[in-house]
Amino acid sequence: MYLKHLYIFIIISTLSIKAFGQRALDTIYANDNKNVALFFPNPVRKAITGHQNFVFTYDRDNEAHYGLLQATPGQESNLLVITSDGSVYSYNLIYSEDISRYTHFIRTDDRIGYAHPMYEAKNQSYQERDSLTQERESYQRISEMLMTQKPGRLAVRRKNGMLFRLEQMVYQGKQVYFVFQISNRSGIDFEVGALELNIILGSHKKRTAYQETPLGISYVYKRPQIVKKGKIKRFVYVVPKFVLADKERLQVSLYELNGSRLLSLQRP
């Protein structure tokens, strides 16, 4: 969070403002049930929110003209956006359960200033060094958002008093977010060991046609070390984007650490 605030401060303090004058910032309302879309005159180059309660998602690779805003209950914040032509836009953000406007078409006249090209050159090395930190912060914000949503039920495995559930599988940019739940009603604490995500083709019964491809892990959020008896734990795994081909299945295997219990589930 400190790096985020420092990043905002550097942007604001190095802007070349072109006599736009002082004016009150517009306010945008958002919640966790609907996407609020913001369309800009030029592609979004950089965007950041001041607090993790708000998530602004945009295409970082192809520079699309729009972004999607969601929020969870909490304190007010702000959104700072720089488009490809150097225009700077800033808005107040407020969480509200009732929203009357889901689409905002931003005009060039709405910008508060202009980022001088020299700023981009001076800060390119800083941005490259900090790109990993920004990615991790993005993974964390989205994971936190997903954890506040109502649990789903995409696949379930019950075994000897243990319940292992895949609640959500969300495609976001170049990543896929898996929300899992472990419920322990076995009467024995469950130490969480390895969790493997594999793409399966074929069957063990026909080993000549059987293929198993592991998925890489980009980020893990709130993975528990132990699920005590009578307790429930939820957590998130983030993996690079993938698409299942015909006859392929997703298999998730959760192993017990220092034990023999195995919880495995599949999703077509």
Rosetta blueprint (number, residue, H / E / L):
1 M L
2 Y H
3 L H
4 K H
5 H H
6 L H
7 Y H
8 I H
9 F H
10 I H
11 I H
12 I H
13 S H
14 T L
15 L L
16 S E
17 I L
18 K L
19 A L
20 F L
21 G L
22 Q L
23 R L
24 A L
25 L L
26 D L
27 T E
28 I E
29 Y E
30 A E
31 N L
32 D L
33 N L
34 K L
35 N L
36 V E
37 A E
38 L E
39 F E
40 F L
41 P L
42 N L
43 P L
44 V E
45 R E
46 K E
47 A E
48 I E
49 T E
50 G L
51 H L
52 Q L
53 N L
54 F E
55 V E
56 F E
57 T E
58 Y E
59 D L
60 R L
61 D L
62 N L
63 E L
64 A L
65 H L
66 Y E
67 G E
68 L E
69 L E
70 Q E
71 A E
72 T L
73 P L
74 G L
75 Q L
76 E L
77 S E
78 N E
79 L E
80 L E
81 V E
82 I E
83 T E
84 S L
85 D L
86 G L
87 S E
88 V E
89 Y E
90 S E
91 Y E
92 N E
93 L E
94 I E
95 Y E
96 S L
97 E L
98 D L
99 I L
100 S L
101 R L
102 Y L
103 T E
104 H E
105 F E
106 I L
107 R L
108 T H
109 D H
110 D H
111 R L
112 I L
113 G E
114 Y E
115 A L
116 H L
117 P H
118 M H
119 Y H
120 E H
121 A H
122 K H
123 N H
124 Q H
125 S H
126 Y H
127 Q H
128 E H
129 R H
130 D H
131 S H
132 L H
133 T H
134 Q H
135 E H
136 R H
137 E H
138 S H
139 Y H
140 Q H
141 R H
142 I H
143 S H
144 E H
145 M H
146 L H
147 M H
148 T L
149 Q L
150 K L
151 P L
152 G L
153 R L
154 L L
155 A E
156 V E
157 R E
158 R E
159 K E
160 N L
161 G L
162 M E
163 L E
164 F E
165 R E
166 L E
167 E E
168 Q E
169 M E
170 V E
171 Y E
172 Q E
173 G L
174 K L
175 Q E
176 V E
177 Y E
178 F E
179 V E
180 F E
181 Q E
182 I E
183 S E
184 N E
185 R L
186 S L
187 G L
188 I L
189 D L
190 F E
191 E E
192 V E
193 G E
194 A E
195 L E
196 E E
197 L E
198 N E
199 I E
200 I E
201 L E
202 G L
203 S L
204 H H
205 K H
206 K H
207 R H
208 T H
209 A H
210 Y L
211 Q E
212 E E
213 T E
214 P E
215 L L
216 G L
217 I L
218 S L
219 Y E
220 V E
221 Y E
222 K L
223 R L
224 P L
225 Q L
226 I E
227 V E
228 K L
229 K L
230 G L
231 K L
232 I E
233 K E
234 R E
235 F E
236 V E
237 Y E
238 V E
239 V E
240 P E
241 K L
242 F L
243 V L
244 L L
245 A L
246 D L
247 K L
248 E E
249 R E
250 L E
251 Q E
252 V E
253 S E
254 L E
255 Y E
256 E E
257 L L
258 N L
259 G L
260 S L
261 R L
262 L E
263 L E
264 S E
265 L E
266 Q E
267 R E
268 P L
